[in-house]
Amino acid sequence: MSDCLFCKIAAGEIPAKVAYQDAQMVVFHDIAPAAEVHLLAIPRAHLASLDEATPEHDALLAHMLRQLPRLAREHGLDSGFRTIINTGKGGGQEVFHLHMHLLGGTKLPGFKCTD
């Protein structure tokens, strides 16, 4: 998509602080971090949201999710991290290109664990 912000980042047309990239995905630092560590993982191919994923996307989604623990450790998140996928306007999605948030650090916003 020529007007998609994340497609432009994936293509290298818009600069980003890239933490990891391969043939299927790009991971970069969020420009407005909500935590000490806040990375965004995006597929190189445009997929508007998780709601539009089909069985054809299963390998891509698995690949993306499997990269996150390693990236978390590389960014000092040895005791854990949070992964969020906002889906659709009602789910808080603002950029309509599937992206996974990886957040961590001592002051995570929002959700509280009770265990």
N, CA, C and O atoms as a Tinker XYZ file with bonds, in Angstrom:
   460  protein
     1  N      0.853000   -1.196000    0.000000    73     2
     2  CA     0.000000    0.000000    0.000000    64     1     3
     3  C      0.883000    1.240000    0.000000    63     2     4     5
     4  O      1.720000    1.406000    0.888000    81     3
     5  N      0.708000    2.085000   -0.961000    73     3     6
     6  CA     1.585000    3.239000   -1.120000    64     5     7
     7  C      1.394000    4.299000   -0.043000    63     6     8     9
     8  O      2.310000    5.083000    0.207000    81     7
     9  N      0.233000    4.345000    0.601000    73     7    10
    10  CA     0.010000    5.380000    1.614000    64     9    11
    11  C      0.125000    4.848000    3.043000    63    10    12    13
    12  O     -0.169000    5.580000    3.988000    81    11
    13  N      0.540000    3.607000    3.222000    73    11    14
    14  CA     0.633000    2.996000    4.547000    64    13    15
    15  C      1.973000    3.348000    5.196000    63    14    16    17
    16  O      3.037000    3.056000    4.649000    81    15
    17  N      1.902000    3.975000    6.361000    73    15    18
    18  CA     3.096000    4.374000    7.099000    64    17    19
    19  C      4.022000    3.194000    7.359000    63    18    20    21
    20  O      5.228000    3.292000    7.129000    81    19
    21  N      3.473000    2.081000    7.836000    73    19    22
    22  CA     4.317000    0.943000    8.176000    64    21    23
    23  C      4.869000    0.247000    6.932000    63    22    24    25
    24  O      5.965000   -0.309000    6.988000    81    23
    25  N      4.151000    0.261000    5.824000    73    23    26
    26  CA     4.705000   -0.267000    4.573000    64    25    27
    27  C      5.920000    0.556000    4.161000    63    26    28    29
    28  O      6.916000    0.009000    3.690000    81    27
    29  N      5.834000    1.870000    4.339000    73    27    30
    30  CA     6.954000    2.752000    3.994000    64    29    31
    31  C      8.146000    2.505000    4.904000    63    30    32    33
    32  O      9.288000    2.552000    4.448000    81    31
    33  N      7.900000    2.241000    6.188000    73    31    34
    34  CA     8.996000    1.909000    7.103000    64    33    35
    35  C      9.622000    0.582000    6.676000    63    34    36    37
    36  O     10.846000    0.471000    6.607000    81    35
    37  N      8.795000   -0.421000    6.391000    73    35    38
    38  CA     9.298000   -1.732000    5.979000    64    37    39
    39  C     10.130000   -1.640000    4.700000    63    38    40    41
    40  O     11.096000   -2.383000    4.526000    81    39
    41  N      9.752000   -0.735000    3.818000    73    39    42
    42  CA    10.461000   -0.559000    2.548000    64    41    43
    43  C     11.700000    0.329000    2.686000    63    42    44    45
    44  O     12.464000    0.478000    1.733000    81    43
    45  N     11.900000    0.919000    3.869000    73    43    46
    46  CA    13.040000    1.804000    4.072000    64    45    47
    47  C     12.825000    3.204000    3.546000    63    46    48    49
    48  O     13.775000    3.983000    3.460000    81    47
    49  N     11.590000    3.544000    3.191000    73    47    50
    50  CA    11.283000    4.876000    2.668000    64    49    51
    51  C     11.148000    5.903000    3.785000    63    50    52    53
    52  O     11.341000    7.097000    3.555000    81    51
    53  N     10.823000    5.454000    4.980000    73    51    54
    54  CA    10.737000    6.315000    6.157000    64    53    55
    55  C     11.711000    5.735000    7.174000    63    54    56    57
    56  O     11.668000    4.537000    7.453000    81    55
    57  N     12.600000    6.576000    7.737000    73    55    58
    58  CA    13.574000    6.039000    8.684000    64    57    59
    59  C     12.927000    5.590000    9.988000    63    58    60    61
    60  O     11.932000    6.154000   10.444000    81    59
    61  N     13.521000    4.564000   10.566000    73    59    62
    62  CA    13.099000    4.048000   11.863000    64    61    63
    63  C     14.332000    3.470000   12.543000    63    62    64    65
    64  O     15.293000    3.082000   11.878000    81    63
    65  N     14.299000    3.415000   13.861000    73    63    66
    66  CA    15.379000    2.788000   14.624000    64    65    67
    67  C     15.087000    1.289000   14.653000    63    66    68    69
    68  O     14.358000    0.796000   15.513000    81    67
    69  N     15.668000    0.589000   13.703000    73    67    70
    70  CA    15.381000   -0.836000   13.509000    64    69    71
    71  C     16.147000   -1.675000   14.532000    63    70    72    73
    72  O     17.354000   -1.512000   14.711000    81    71
    73  N     15.419000   -2.578000   15.203000    73    71    74
    74  CA    16.011000   -3.494000   16.176000    64    73    75
    75  C     16.289000   -4.855000   15.547000    63    74    76    77
    76  O     17.185000   -5.575000   15.988000    81    75
    77  N     15.521000   -5.207000   14.516000    73    75    78
    78  CA    15.663000   -6.508000   13.857000    64    77    79
    79  C     14.905000   -6.448000   12.543000    63    78    80    81
    80  O     13.888000   -5.765000   12.426000    81    79
    81  N     15.420000   -7.179000   11.552000    73    79    82
    82  CA    14.674000   -7.341000   10.309000    64    81    83
    83  C     15.135000   -8.605000    9.607000    63    82    84    85
    84  O     16.282000   -9.036000    9.722000    81    83
    85  N     14.200000   -9.172000    8.882000    73    83    86
    86  CA    14.503000  -10.319000    8.040000    64    85    87
    87  C     13.581000  -10.233000    6.831000    63    86    88    89
    88  O     12.939000   -9.204000    6.620000    81    87
    89  N     13.506000  -11.280000    6.048000    73    87    90
    90  CA    12.715000  -11.255000    4.816000    64    89    91
    91  C     11.220000  -11.103000    5.066000    63    90    92    93
    92  O     10.492000  -10.650000    4.182000    81    91
    93  N     10.750000  -11.475000    6.257000    73    91    94
    94  CA     9.318000  -11.455000    6.532000    64    93    95
    95  C      8.845000  -10.299000    7.403000    63    94    96    97
    96  O      7.668000   -9.939000    7.362000    81    95
    97  N      9.747000   -9.709000    8.197000    73    95    98
    98  CA     9.303000   -8.729000    9.187000    64    97    99
    99  C     10.366000   -7.679000    9.480000    63    98   100   101
   100  O     11.545000   -7.842000    9.167000    81    99
   101  N      9.900000   -6.594000   10.095000    73    99   102
   102  CA    10.784000   -5.537000   10.582000    64   101   103
   103  C     10.333000   -5.218000   12.004000    63   102   104   105
   104  O      9.136000   -5.142000   12.284000    81   103
   105  N     11.301000   -5.032000   12.895000    73   103   106
   106  CA    11.012000   -4.645000   14.278000    64   105   107
   107  C     11.750000   -3.342000   14.540000    63   106   108   109
   108  O     12.949000   -3.233000   14.284000    81   107
   109  N     11.021000   -2.350000   15.054000    73   107   110
   110  CA    11.629000   -1.049000   15.295000    64   109   111
   111  C     11.112000   -0.450000   16.592000    63   110   112   113
   112  O     10.084000   -0.872000   17.121000    81   111
   113  N     11.839000    0.537000   17.096000    73   111   114
   114  CA    11.478000    1.221000   18.336000    64   113   115
   115  C     10.321000    2.182000   18.073000    63   114   116   117
   116  O     10.342000    2.939000   17.103000    81   115
   117  N      9.319000    2.146000   18.941000    73   115   118
   118  CA     8.178000    3.051000   18.830000    64   117   119
   119  C      8.655000    4.480000   19.060000    63   118   120   121
   120  O      9.464000    4.721000   19.957000    81   119
   121  N      8.168000    5.431000   18.264000    73   119   122
   122  CA     8.597000    6.827000   18.413000    64   121   123
   123  C      7.938000    7.518000   19.602000    63   122   124   125
   124  O      8.380000    8.588000   20.020000    81   123
   125  N      6.884000    6.916000   20.149000    73   123   126
   126  CA     6.224000    7.454000   21.347000    64   125   127
   127  C      6.071000    6.297000   22.344000    63   126   128   129
   128  O      4.962000    5.815000   22.573000    81   127
   129  N      7.189000    5.855000   22.935000    73   127   130
   130  CA     7.150000    4.658000   23.768000    64   129   131
   131  C      6.242000    4.798000   24.991000    63   130   132   133
   132  O      6.199000    5.839000   25.646000    81   131
   133  N      5.515000    3.706000   25.275000    73   131   134
   134  CA     4.635000    3.648000   26.437000    64   133   135
   135  C      5.299000    2.897000   27.588000    63   134   136   137
   136  O      4.691000    2.706000   28.641000    81   135
   137  N      6.538000    2.475000   27.389000    73   135   138
   138  CA     7.286000    1.755000   28.410000    64   137   139
   139  C      8.774000    1.971000   28.144000    63   138   140   141
   140  O      9.153000    2.518000   27.108000    81   139
   141  N      9.611000    1.541000   29.081000    73   139   142
   142  CA    11.054000    1.699000   28.900000    64   141   143
   143  C     11.527000    1.042000   27.607000    63   142   144   145
   144  O     12.352000    1.602000   26.886000    81   143
   145  N     11.007000   -0.136000   27.320000    73   143   146
   146  CA    11.254000   -0.805000   26.040000    64   145   147
   147  C      9.909000   -0.905000   25.338000    63   146   148   149
   148  O      8.949000   -1.439000   25.892000    81   147
   149  N      9.846000   -0.392000   24.123000    73   147   150
   150  CA     8.603000   -0.456000   23.344000    64   149   151
   151  C      8.988000   -0.637000   21.881000    63   150   152   153
   152  O      9.372000    0.312000   21.197000    81   151
   153  N      8.876000   -1.875000   21.422000    73   151   154
   154  CA     9.186000   -2.207000   20.034000    64   153   155
   155  C      7.902000   -2.529000   19.291000    63   154   156   157
   156  O      6.923000   -2.974000   19.889000    81   155
   157  N      7.910000   -2.303000   17.987000    73   155   158
   158  CA     6.806000   -2.669000   17.104000    64   157   159
   159  C      7.326000   -3.663000   16.085000    63   158   160   161
   160  O      8.322000   -3.412000   15.406000    81   159
   161  N      6.648000   -4.787000   15.985000    73   159   162
   162  CA     6.994000   -5.817000   15.001000    64   161   163
   163  C      5.926000   -5.797000   13.918000    63   162   164   165
   164  O      4.738000   -5.935000   14.208000    81   163
   165  N      6.351000   -5.625000   12.670000    73   163   166
   166  CA     5.414000   -5.554000   11.552000    64   165   167
   167  C      5.805000   -6.548000   10.465000    63   166   168   169
   168  O      6.989000   -6.813000   10.260000    81   167
   169  N      4.818000   -7.095000    9.771000    73   167   170
   170  CA     5.160000   -7.904000    8.605000    64   169   171
   171  C      5.557000   -6.978000    7.453000    63   170   172   173
   172  O      5.045000   -5.864000    7.347000    81   171
   173  N      6.453000   -7.431000    6.606000    73   171   174
   174  CA     6.813000   -6.618000    5.432000    64   173   175
   175  C      5.625000   -6.498000    4.483000    63   174   176   177
   176  O      5.397000   -5.439000    3.898000    81   175
   177  N      4.878000   -7.572000    4.334000    73   175   178
   178  CA     3.689000   -7.555000    3.470000    64   177   179
   179  C      2.557000   -6.858000    4.212000    63   178   180   181
   180  O      2.394000   -7.033000    5.419000    81   179
   181  N      1.785000   -6.075000    3.487000    73   179   182
   182  CA     0.676000   -5.355000    4.120000    64   181   183
   183  C     -0.436000   -6.325000    4.513000    63   182   184   185
   184  O     -0.931000   -7.101000    3.696000    81   183
   185  N     -0.802000   -6.255000    5.761000    73   183   186
   186  CA    -1.943000   -6.973000    6.323000    64   185   187
   187  C     -2.564000   -5.978000    7.290000    63   186   188   189
   188  O     -1.938000   -5.616000    8.285000    81   187
   189  N     -3.777000   -5.532000    7.017000    73   187   190
   190  CA    -4.357000   -4.413000    7.751000    64   189   191
   191  C     -4.513000   -4.676000    9.245000    63   190   192   193
   192  O     -4.254000   -3.788000   10.058000    81   191
   193  N     -4.935000   -5.888000    9.618000    73   191   194
   194  CA    -5.130000   -6.182000   11.045000    64   193   195
   195  C     -5.147000   -7.686000   11.256000    63   194   196   197
   196  O     -5.196000   -8.457000   10.298000    81   195
   197  N     -5.106000   -8.091000   12.506000    73   195   198
   198  CA    -5.186000   -9.507000   12.836000    64   197   199
   199  C     -6.510000  -10.096000   12.370000    63   198   200   201
   200  O     -6.588000  -11.277000   12.033000    81   199
   201  N     -7.543000   -9.272000   12.353000    73   199   202
   202  CA    -8.870000   -9.711000   11.921000    64   201   203
   203  C     -8.886000  -10.133000   10.454000    63   202   204   205
   204  O     -9.772000  -10.881000   10.041000    81   203
   205  N     -7.935000   -9.673000    9.674000    73   203   206
   206  CA    -7.875000  -10.016000    8.254000    64   205   207
   207  C     -6.932000  -11.182000    7.966000    63   206   208   209
   208  O     -6.788000  -11.593000    6.814000    81   207
   209  N     -6.291000  -11.715000    9.004000    73   207   210
   210  CA    -5.380000  -12.839000    8.811000    64   209   211
   211  C     -6.160000  -14.091000    8.416000    63   210   212   213
   212  O     -7.262000  -14.334000    8.908000    81   211
   213  N     -5.577000  -14.867000    7.533000    73   211   214
   214  CA    -6.169000  -16.121000    7.070000    64   213   215
   215  C     -5.174000  -17.250000    7.370000    63   214   216   217
   216  O     -4.058000  -16.987000    7.817000    81   215
   217  N     -5.569000  -18.484000    7.129000    73   215   218
   218  CA    -4.614000  -19.579000    7.328000    64   217   219
   219  C     -3.314000  -19.399000    6.540000    63   218   220   221
   220  O     -2.275000  -19.926000    6.937000    81   219
   221  N     -3.364000  -18.672000    5.447000    73   219   222
   222  CA    -2.151000  -18.398000    4.667000    64   221   223
   223  C     -1.135000  -17.585000    5.466000    63   222   224   225
   224  O      0.054000  -17.606000    5.147000    81   223
   225  N     -1.580000  -16.876000    6.491000    73   223   226
   226  CA    -0.699000  -16.037000    7.304000    64   225   227
   227  C     -0.156000  -16.758000    8.536000    63   226   228   229
   228  O      0.627000  -16.178000    9.289000    81   227
   229  N     -0.554000  -18.004000    8.754000    73   227   230
   230  CA    -0.165000  -18.720000    9.980000    64   229   231
   231  C      1.353000  -18.774000   10.175000    63   230   232   233
   232  O      1.841000  -18.500000   11.271000    81   231
   233  N      2.093000  -19.120000    9.141000    73   231   234
   234  CA     3.549000  -19.228000    9.269000    64   233   235
   235  C      4.167000  -17.865000    9.571000    63   234   236   237
   236  O      5.084000  -17.768000   10.387000    81   235
   237  N      3.676000  -16.824000    8.924000    73   235   238
   238  CA     4.175000  -15.475000    9.180000    64   237   239
   239  C      3.921000  -15.065000   10.625000    63   238   240   241
   240  O      4.829000  -14.578000   11.299000    81   239
   241  N      2.701000  -15.257000   11.105000    73   239   242
   242  CA     2.365000  -14.873000   12.478000    64   241   243
   243  C      3.198000  -15.660000   13.486000    63   242   244   245
   244  O      3.676000  -15.093000   14.468000    81   243
   245  N      3.374000  -16.943000   13.256000    73   243   246
   246  CA     4.202000  -17.759000   14.149000    64   245   247
   247  C      5.645000  -17.265000   14.131000    63   246   248   249
   248  O      6.281000  -17.158000   15.179000    81   247
   249  N      6.154000  -16.968000   12.957000    73   247   250
   250  CA     7.524000  -16.462000   12.845000    64   249   251
   251  C      7.680000  -15.162000   13.636000    63   250   252   253
   252  O      8.646000  -14.996000   14.381000    81   251
   253  N      6.741000  -14.257000   13.474000    73   251   254
   254  CA     6.819000  -12.973000   14.180000    64   253   255
   255  C      6.789000  -13.177000   15.693000    63   254   256   257
   256  O      7.612000  -12.613000   16.414000    81   255
   257  N      5.848000  -13.978000   16.170000    73   255   258
   258  CA     5.734000  -14.211000   17.612000    64   257   259
   259  C      6.981000  -14.885000   18.179000    63   258   260   261
   260  O      7.396000  -14.577000   19.297000    81   259
   261  N      7.574000  -15.788000   17.432000    73   259   262
   262  CA     8.754000  -16.503000   17.922000    64   261   263
   263  C      9.983000  -15.610000   18.033000    63   262   264   265
   264  O     10.914000  -15.943000   18.767000    81   263
   265  N     10.010000  -14.490000   17.328000    73   263   266
   266  CA    11.152000  -13.570000   17.425000    64   265   267
   267  C     11.094000  -12.721000   18.700000    63   266   268   269
   268  O     12.129000  -12.265000   19.185000    81   267
   269  N      9.904000  -12.510000   19.237000    73   267   270
   270  CA     9.729000  -11.560000   20.337000    64   269   271
   271  C     10.478000  -11.930000   21.623000    63   270   272   273
   272  O     11.083000  -11.040000   22.220000    81   271
   273  N     10.476000  -13.175000   22.082000    73   271   274
   274  CA    11.235000  -13.476000   23.306000    64   273   275
   275  C     12.729000  -13.175000   23.185000    63   274   276   277
   276  O     13.337000  -12.652000   24.119000    81   275
   277  N     13.313000  -13.503000   22.042000    73   275   278
   278  CA    14.730000  -13.212000   21.833000    64   277   279
   279  C     14.986000  -11.707000   21.837000    63   278   280   281
   280  O     15.940000  -11.235000   22.455000    81   279
   281  N     14.137000  -10.964000   21.150000    73   279   282
   282  CA    14.280000   -9.509000   21.124000    64   281   283
   283  C     14.104000   -8.912000   22.513000    63   282   284   285
   284  O     14.813000   -7.978000   22.887000    81   283
   285  N     13.157000   -9.451000   23.279000    73   283   286
   286  CA    12.959000   -8.969000   24.651000    64   285   287
   287  C     14.239000   -9.159000   25.465000    63   286   288   289
   288  O     14.689000   -8.235000   26.144000    81   287
   289  N     14.817000  -10.343000   25.397000    73   287   290
   290  CA    16.065000  -10.599000   26.138000    64   289   291
   291  C     17.178000   -9.671000   25.670000    63   290   292   293
   292  O     17.935000   -9.147000   26.487000    81   291
   293  N     17.282000   -9.463000   24.356000    73   291   294
   294  CA    18.326000   -8.580000   23.815000    64   293   295
   295  C     18.163000   -7.144000   24.299000    63   294   296   297
   296  O     19.124000   -6.374000   24.299000    81   295
   297  N     16.962000   -6.786000   24.708000    73   295   298
   298  CA    16.699000   -5.430000   25.202000    64   297   299
   299  C     16.595000   -5.389000   26.727000    63   298   300   301
   300  O     16.038000   -4.449000   27.295000    81   299
   301  N     17.135000   -6.415000   27.381000    73   299   302
   302  CA    17.238000   -6.417000   28.832000    64   301   303
   303  C     15.997000   -6.855000   29.580000    63   302   304   305
   304  O     15.924000   -6.675000   30.796000    81   303
   305  N     15.030000   -7.418000   28.905000    73   303   306
   306  CA    13.782000   -7.811000   29.559000    64   305   307
   307  C     13.857000   -9.279000   29.986000    63   306   308   309
   308  O     13.107000  -10.119000   29.488000    81   307
   309  N     14.762000   -9.573000   30.903000    73   307   310
   310  CA    15.000000  -10.944000   31.342000    64   309   311
   311  C     13.899000  -11.488000   32.242000    63   310   312   313
   312  O     13.738000  -12.704000   32.344000    81   311
   313  N     13.140000  -10.614000   32.896000    73   311   314
   314  CA    12.111000  -11.092000   33.827000    64   313   315
   315  C     10.721000  -11.137000   33.204000    63   314   316   317
   316  O      9.758000  -11.500000   33.881000    81   315
   317  N     10.599000  -10.779000   31.936000    73   315   318
   318  CA     9.318000  -10.855000   31.255000    64   317   319
   319  C      9.021000   -9.630000   30.416000    63   318   320   321
   320  O      9.733000   -8.627000   30.467000    81   319
   321  N      7.958000   -9.736000   29.648000    73   319   322
   322  CA     7.555000   -8.654000   28.757000    64   321   323
   323  C      6.083000   -8.817000   28.435000    63   322   324   325
   324  O      5.480000   -9.845000   28.742000    81   323
   325  N      5.511000   -7.800000   27.816000    73   323   326
   326  CA     4.110000   -7.823000   27.409000    64   325   327
   327  C      4.051000   -7.725000   25.890000    63   326   328   329
   328  O      4.821000   -6.990000   25.272000    81   327
   329  N      3.125000   -8.476000   25.298000    73   327   330
   330  CA     2.882000   -8.417000   23.866000    64   329   331
   331  C      1.431000   -8.007000   23.656000    63   330   332   333
   332  O      0.525000   -8.589000   24.251000    81   331
   333  N      1.213000   -7.009000   22.812000    73   331   334
   334  CA    -0.146000   -6.508000   22.563000    64   333   335
   335  C     -0.359000   -6.396000   21.057000    63   334   336   337
   336  O      0.506000   -5.915000   20.326000    81   335
   337  N     -1.525000   -6.847000   20.612000    73   335   338
   338  CA    -1.952000   -6.628000   19.226000    64   337   339
   339  C     -3.312000   -5.934000   19.296000    63   338   340   341
   340  O     -4.311000   -6.563000   19.644000    81   339
   341  N     -3.354000   -4.667000   18.973000    73   339   342
   342  CA    -4.618000   -3.941000   18.900000    64   341   343
   343  C     -5.255000   -4.266000   17.550000    63   342   344   345
   344  O     -4.594000   -4.196000   16.514000    81   343
   345  N     -6.524000   -4.618000   17.565000    73   343   346
   346  CA    -7.190000   -5.043000   16.333000    64   345   347
   347  C     -8.444000   -4.225000   16.095000    63   346   348   349
   348  O     -9.396000   -4.284000   16.872000    81   347
   349  N     -8.435000   -3.464000   15.018000    73   347   350
   350  CA    -9.578000   -2.634000   14.655000    64   349   351
   351  C     -9.669000   -1.368000   15.485000    63   350   352   353
   352  O     -9.049000   -1.246000   16.541000    81   351
   353  N    -10.447000   -0.442000   14.990000    73   351   354
   354  CA   -10.608000    0.846000   15.666000    64   353   355
   355  C    -11.097000    0.663000   17.098000    63   354   356   357
   356  O    -10.605000    1.328000   18.010000    81   355
   357  N    -12.067000   -0.240000   17.304000    73   355   358
   358  CA   -12.599000   -0.487000   18.634000    64   357   359
   359  C    -11.600000   -1.136000   19.574000    63   358   360   361
   360  O    -11.762000   -1.074000   20.793000    81   359
   361  N    -10.571000   -1.757000   19.021000    73   359   362
   362  CA    -9.520000   -2.378000   19.816000    64   361   363
   363  C     -8.320000   -1.474000   20.031000    63   362   364   365
   364  O     -7.307000   -1.896000   20.588000    81   363
   365  N     -8.435000   -0.224000   19.586000    73   363   366
   366  CA    -7.360000    0.738000   19.795000    64   365   367
   367  C     -6.329000    0.804000   18.681000    63   366   368   369
   368  O     -5.314000    1.484000   18.830000    81   367
   369  N     -6.561000    0.119000   17.572000    73   367   370
   370  CA    -5.603000    0.155000   16.463000    64   369   371
   371  C     -5.654000    1.514000   15.799000    63   370   372   373
   372  O     -6.728000    1.995000   15.436000    81   371
   373  N     -4.487000    2.138000   15.639000    73   371   374
   374  CA    -4.405000    3.467000   15.025000    64   373   375
   375  C     -3.770000    3.428000   13.646000    63   374   376   377
   376  O     -4.148000    4.203000   12.767000    81   375
   377  N     -2.806000    2.530000   13.444000    73   375   378
   378  CA    -2.180000    2.351000   12.135000    64   377   379
   379  C     -2.682000    1.015000   11.605000    63   378   380   381
   380  O     -2.474000   -0.022000   12.235000    81   379
   381  N     -3.338000    1.035000   10.458000    73   379   382
   382  CA    -3.977000   -0.163000    9.938000    64   381   383
   383  C     -3.033000   -0.975000    9.051000    63   382   384   385
   384  O     -3.243000   -1.160000    7.852000    81   383
   385  N     -1.995000   -1.439000    9.711000    73   383   386
   386  CA    -1.028000   -2.419000    9.223000    64   385   387
   387  C     -0.731000   -3.233000   10.470000    63   386   388   389
   388  O     -0.276000   -2.685000   11.474000    81   387
   389  N     -0.984000   -4.536000   10.417000    73   387   390
   390  CA    -0.792000   -5.382000   11.589000    64   389   391
   391  C      0.536000   -5.072000   12.261000    63   390   392   393
   392  O      1.569000   -4.991000   11.597000    81   391
   393  N      0.511000   -4.898000   13.577000    73   391   394
   394  CA     1.740000   -4.712000   14.332000    64   393   395
   395  C      1.579000   -5.272000   15.731000    63   394   396   397
   396  O      0.505000   -5.220000   16.330000    81   395
   397  N      2.665000   -5.802000   16.225000    73   395   398
   398  CA     2.721000   -6.374000   17.561000    64   397   399
   399  C      3.586000   -5.463000   18.419000    63   398   400   401
   400  O      4.725000   -5.156000   18.069000    81   399
   401  N      3.032000   -5.037000   19.542000    73   399   402
   402  CA     3.800000   -4.234000   20.487000    64   401   403
   403  C      4.526000   -5.170000   21.440000    63   402   404   405
   404  O      3.925000   -6.102000   21.974000    81   403
   405  N      5.799000   -4.933000   21.655000    73   403   406
   406  CA     6.563000   -5.629000   22.687000    64   405   407
   407  C      6.945000   -4.556000   23.701000    63   406   408   409
   408  O      7.690000   -3.630000   23.381000    81   407
   409  N      6.437000   -4.683000   24.912000    73   407   410
   410  CA     6.682000   -3.685000   25.953000    64   409   411
   411  C      7.314000   -4.331000   27.172000    63   410   412   413
   412  O      7.042000   -5.490000   27.485000    81   411
   413  N      8.155000   -3.578000   27.853000    73   411   414
   414  CA     8.737000   -4.090000   29.082000    64   413   415
   415  C      9.498000   -3.024000   29.824000    63   414   416   417
   416  O      9.736000   -1.925000   29.322000    81   415
   417  N      9.870000   -3.376000   31.027000    73   415   418
   418  CA    10.588000   -2.470000   31.903000    64   417   419
   419  C      9.904000   -2.434000   33.254000    63   418   420   421
   420  O      8.966000   -3.187000   33.514000    81   419
   421  N     10.382000   -1.558000   34.098000    73   419   422
   422  CA     9.876000   -1.535000   35.473000    64   421   423
   423  C      8.531000   -0.848000   35.619000    63   422   424   425
   424  O      7.845000   -1.067000   36.618000    81   423
   425  N      8.138000   -0.038000   34.673000    73   423   426
   426  CA     6.869000    0.698000   34.795000    64   425   427
   427  C      6.011000    0.469000   33.568000    63   426   428   429
   428  O      5.967000    1.303000   32.664000    81   427
   429  N      5.326000   -0.668000   33.540000    73   427   430
   430  CA     4.423000   -0.952000   32.432000    64   429   431
   431  C      3.080000   -0.288000   32.678000    63   430   432   433
   432  O      2.547000   -0.371000   33.785000    81   431
   433  N      2.521000    0.369000   31.668000    73   431   434
   434  CA     1.207000    0.993000   31.826000    64   433   435
   435  C      0.087000   -0.025000   31.750000    63   434   436   437
   436  O      0.281000   -1.139000   31.262000    81   435
   437  N     -1.071000    0.353000   32.226000    73   435   438
   438  CA    -2.262000   -0.446000   31.986000    64   437   439
   439  C     -2.430000   -1.677000   32.826000    63   438   440   441
   440  O     -2.427000   -1.611000   34.056000    81   439
   441  N     -2.576000   -2.806000   32.165000    73   439   442
   442  CA    -2.929000   -4.084000   32.786000    64   441   443
   443  C     -2.122000   -4.372000   34.043000    63   442   444   445
   444  O     -0.916000   -4.128000   34.098000    81   443
   445  N     -2.810000   -4.894000   35.048000    73   443   446
   446  CA    -2.141000   -5.292000   36.287000    64   445   447
   447  C     -2.297000   -6.780000   36.486000    63   446   448   449
   448  O     -3.401000   -7.317000   36.387000    81   447
   449  N     -1.199000   -7.443000   36.766000    73   447   450
   450  CA    -1.246000   -8.876000   37.082000    64   449   451
   451  C     -1.547000   -9.040000   38.567000    63   450   452   453
   452  O     -1.034000   -8.296000   39.402000    81   451
   453  N     -2.379000  -10.016000   38.881000    73   451   454
   454  CA    -2.712000  -10.264000   40.286000    64   453   455
   455  C     -2.079000  -11.542000   40.805000    63   454   456   457
   456  O     -2.269000  -11.890000   41.971000    81   455
   457  N     -1.327000  -12.253000   39.962000    73   455   458
   458  CA    -0.716000  -13.489000   40.448000    64   457   459
   459  C      0.718000  -13.331000   40.860000    63   458   460
   460  O      1.348000  -14.298000   41.288000    81   459
